[in-house]
Amino acid sequence: MYIPKHFSQKNWQQALQLINKYSFTALISVQRDAQLSISHIPMFYDESEHCLFFHLATANPHAKELFGANATAIFSGPHGYISPDWADQLLVPTWNYSAVHVCGKVSEVSEPAKKVAVMAQMADFYEQPLSPGWDTSQLSTLQTDSMLAAIRCFKMSIGQWHGKFKLSQNRSSEAVQQVAQSLIEHNYPNQDNFALAELMLTENSQ
């Protein structure tokens, strides 16, 4: 990923916030014939092991290629169109966005109890905002066995990561404020304008 110096995000905690909030990723690995395999999946970060856990359907050919492979997970955060009409310093349209790429080696989680623990941890992560929330203890033994047969669980070590937060850091504070306000006023459908404006103001205040 091309990252100009002023857009480089080197703070792991900032990157982790994006990973946790925008955890639906594109996972990319290279097949033996040099073709790319890509899966769109949720991944979650485990602090105790400093890794990412995820699962794929057993029937997914990508699952058969991942054991021991190097892979890249792409996490995309808030993004949106920026009109040159929104600030005096802007001459042409642009796009502000945030993204984190995580690269590492993938290993399979094959032990049944560990697979159940991983799935329980993932369910807990996404069920947190809900009350009372579902958990894997509601599955019968037969249902649990059926779930485990249908999926393959994986652990991805974090070898290196790269963050790019293109949030008008190369513009004046006044321009940042103008663009952020315009994003809020023009919340186009299918864009994260509110979240993008908040991230811009936060990043440029540091």
C-alpha positions as CSV (number, residue, x, y, z in Angstrom):
1,M,0.0,0.0,0.0
2,Y,1.4,3.4,-1.0
3,I,1.5,5.6,2.1
4,P,2.8,9.2,2.0
5,K,4.5,10.1,5.2
6,H,1.7,12.6,6.3
7,F,-0.9,9.8,6.0
8,S,1.0,7.1,7.8
9,Q,-0.7,5.7,10.9
10,K,2.0,4.2,13.1
11,N,0.0,4.1,16.4
12,W,-1.1,0.5,16.9
13,Q,-3.9,1.4,19.3
14,Q,-5.4,3.7,16.7
15,A,-5.1,1.0,14.1
16,L,-6.6,-1.5,16.5
17,Q,-9.7,0.7,17.0
18,L,-10.3,0.5,13.3
19,I,-9.7,-3.2,13.2
20,N,-12.2,-3.8,16.0
21,K,-14.9,-1.5,14.7
22,Y,-14.6,-2.4,11.0
23,S,-13.8,-6.1,11.4
24,F,-15.3,-7.3,8.1
25,T,-12.2,-7.8,6.0
26,A,-10.9,-9.0,2.6
27,L,-8.5,-11.8,3.3
28,I,-6.0,-12.4,0.5
29,S,-3.5,-15.2,-0.1
30,V,-1.5,-16.5,-3.0
31,Q,-2.2,-20.0,-4.4
32,R,0.5,-22.3,-5.6
33,D,-0.2,-21.3,-9.2
34,A,0.3,-17.6,-8.3
35,Q,-3.4,-16.9,-8.5
36,L,-5.0,-14.9,-5.7
37,S,-7.6,-16.3,-3.3
38,I,-9.8,-13.7,-1.7
39,S,-12.5,-14.2,1.0
40,H,-14.7,-11.6,2.6
41,I,-15.0,-12.5,6.3
42,P,-15.2,-11.1,9.8
43,M,-12.0,-11.4,11.9
44,F,-11.4,-10.5,15.5
45,Y,-8.3,-9.6,17.4
46,D,-7.2,-11.6,20.4
47,E,-5.1,-9.5,22.7
48,S,-3.7,-12.4,24.8
49,E,-2.2,-14.0,21.7
50,H,-1.8,-10.8,19.6
51,C,-3.3,-12.5,16.6
52,L,-6.5,-12.5,14.4
53,F,-8.9,-15.4,14.5
54,F,-11.4,-16.2,11.7
55,H,-13.2,-19.1,10.1
56,L,-14.2,-20.2,6.6
57,A,-16.7,-22.7,5.4
58,T,-15.2,-26.2,5.0
59,A,-16.5,-26.2,1.4
60,N,-14.6,-23.0,0.6
61,P,-11.5,-23.9,-1.5
62,H,-9.7,-21.0,0.1
63,A,-9.7,-22.9,3.4
64,K,-7.7,-25.7,1.8
65,E,-4.9,-23.4,0.8
66,L,-4.4,-21.4,4.0
67,F,-2.6,-23.8,6.2
68,G,0.9,-22.3,6.7
69,A,0.3,-19.6,4.0
70,N,1.2,-16.0,4.3
71,A,-1.9,-13.8,4.0
72,T,-3.0,-10.2,4.1
73,A,-6.2,-8.9,5.8
74,I,-7.5,-5.6,4.6
75,F,-9.6,-3.6,7.1
76,S,-11.4,-0.6,5.6
77,G,-12.6,2.2,7.9
78,P,-14.6,5.3,7.2
79,H,-14.3,6.8,3.8
80,G,-16.0,9.4,1.6
81,Y,-15.9,11.8,-1.3
82,I,-14.5,15.2,-0.7
83,S,-15.7,18.1,-2.9
84,P,-13.3,20.9,-3.8
85,D,-16.2,23.3,-2.9
86,W,-15.8,22.5,0.7
87,A,-12.6,24.3,1.5
88,D,-10.6,27.1,-0.2
89,Q,-7.4,25.0,-0.3
90,L,-9.0,22.2,-2.3
91,L,-8.6,22.5,-6.1
92,V,-9.8,19.1,-7.2
93,P,-12.1,16.4,-5.9
94,T,-10.5,13.7,-3.7
95,W,-11.4,10.8,-1.4
96,N,-10.6,10.6,2.3
97,Y,-10.3,7.2,3.8
98,S,-8.7,5.0,6.5
99,A,-7.3,1.4,6.1
100,V,-5.2,-1.0,7.9
101,H,-3.4,-4.0,6.2
102,V,-2.3,-6.8,8.5
103,C,0.2,-9.4,7.1
104,G,1.1,-12.7,8.7
105,K,1.2,-16.5,8.6
106,V,-1.9,-18.5,9.0
107,S,-2.3,-21.7,11.0
108,E,-5.3,-23.9,11.5
109,V,-7.1,-24.3,14.8
110,S,-8.0,-28.0,14.6
111,E,-8.5,-29.0,18.2
112,P,-12.3,-29.2,18.8
113,A,-12.3,-27.5,22.2
114,K,-10.2,-24.6,20.9
115,K,-12.5,-24.2,17.9
116,V,-15.5,-24.0,20.2
117,A,-13.6,-21.4,22.3
118,V,-12.8,-19.4,19.2
119,M,-16.4,-19.4,18.0
120,A,-17.6,-18.5,21.5
121,Q,-15.2,-15.6,21.6
122,M,-16.3,-14.3,18.2
123,A,-20.0,-14.6,19.1
124,D,-19.4,-12.7,22.4
125,F,-17.5,-10.0,20.5
126,Y,-20.5,-9.3,18.2
127,E,-23.2,-10.0,20.7
128,Q,-21.9,-7.4,23.2
129,P,-24.2,-4.6,22.2
130,L,-27.2,-6.9,22.4
131,S,-29.1,-7.9,25.6
132,P,-29.2,-10.6,26.7
133,G,-27.3,-11.8,23.7
134,W,-26.8,-15.3,22.2
135,D,-23.9,-17.5,23.2
136,T,-22.6,-20.9,22.1
137,S,-23.9,-22.6,25.3
138,Q,-27.3,-22.5,23.7
139,L,-26.3,-25.1,21.2
140,S,-26.8,-28.8,21.8
141,T,-23.9,-31.2,21.5
142,L,-25.3,-32.3,18.1
143,Q,-25.6,-28.7,16.9
144,T,-22.1,-27.9,18.1
145,D,-20.6,-31.0,16.3
146,S,-22.5,-30.0,13.1
147,M,-21.1,-26.4,13.4
148,L,-17.6,-27.7,13.8
149,A,-17.9,-29.9,10.8
150,A,-19.1,-27.1,8.6
151,I,-16.2,-24.7,9.3
152,R,-12.5,-24.5,9.6
153,C,-11.0,-22.1,12.1
154,F,-7.7,-20.3,11.6
155,K,-5.3,-18.1,13.5
156,M,-3.3,-15.4,11.7
157,S,-0.2,-14.1,13.4
158,I,0.5,-10.4,13.1
159,G,3.9,-10.3,11.4
160,Q,3.6,-6.7,10.2
161,W,0.9,-4.1,9.7
162,H,0.5,-0.9,7.8
163,G,-2.0,1.9,8.4
164,K,-3.0,4.7,6.1
165,F,-5.3,7.4,7.4
166,K,-5.8,9.9,4.5
167,L,-7.7,12.5,6.5
168,S,-6.6,15.9,5.1
169,Q,-3.5,16.0,7.4
170,N,-1.7,18.0,4.6
171,R,-4.3,20.8,4.9
172,S,-4.7,23.6,7.4
173,S,-6.8,23.3,10.6
174,E,-9.4,25.6,9.0
175,A,-9.7,23.4,5.9
176,V,-10.1,20.3,8.0
177,Q,-12.9,21.9,10.0
178,Q,-14.6,23.1,6.8
179,V,-14.4,19.6,5.2
180,A,-15.6,17.9,8.4
181,Q,-18.6,20.2,8.7
182,S,-19.4,19.7,5.0
183,L,-19.3,15.9,5.4
184,I,-21.8,16.1,8.3
185,E,-24.1,18.4,6.2
186,H,-23.9,16.2,3.1
187,N,-24.2,12.7,4.5
188,Y,-24.6,10.9,1.1
189,P,-26.2,7.5,1.1
190,N,-23.8,4.6,1.5
191,Q,-21.0,6.8,2.9
192,D,-19.6,7.0,6.4
193,N,-19.6,10.8,6.4
194,F,-20.3,11.2,10.1
195,A,-17.7,8.6,11.2
196,L,-15.2,10.1,8.7
197,A,-15.7,13.6,10.0
198,E,-15.2,12.4,13.5
199,L,-12.0,10.5,12.6
200,M,-10.7,13.5,10.7
201,L,-11.1,15.9,13.6
202,T,-9.6,13.3,16.0
203,E,-6.6,12.6,13.8
204,N,-5.8,16.2,13.1
205,S,-6.0,17.2,16.7
206,Q,-3.1,15.1,17.7
